Amino acid sequence: MGEHAGRAGGRDGDSHYWRDEAYEALDAAEIMLDNGRYLESGFFCHLAMEKMLKALVAQRTHRTPPRMHSLWRLAEIAGVEDDFTAAQVDAVADLSVFQVEGRYPTDRNALLDANPPERFKDLYDRTKEALSCLDSLVR
């Protein structure tokens, strides 16, 4: 079992667990991007944002974050949706596509056709910036 297994939900340590997980997912996104695995990079960018939002949910609600993947809903539960800049709102909207659509063959092909590699690099950069802003809210 992992180092954090067995911890009771809602402890401050939970927020740090989710925060660390967010940065691990961001590292994976960068590796995928560097290796031309663009959809996988987008998926891991989504996962990074999801986990950072879950860090805020854990911190602010003192509960284990819900098992959901909607970035907007997690932002609402964490109470940060109104704190997003316009650029962060756009990043969340762009990331939300990778929650489901990148998993199915027809959607994968459409996403790759509609998005040049530079767009995935931009998505990674915007995710990294948004994580930094959200991280400043995690104590």
Secondary structure by P-SEA (a helix, b strand, c coil): cccccccccccaaaaaaaaaaaaaaaaaaaaaaaacaaaaaaaaaaaaaaaaaaaaaaaaccccccccccaaaaaaaacccccccaaaaaaaaaaaaaccccccaaaaaaaaaaccaaaaaaaaaaaaaaaaaaaaacc
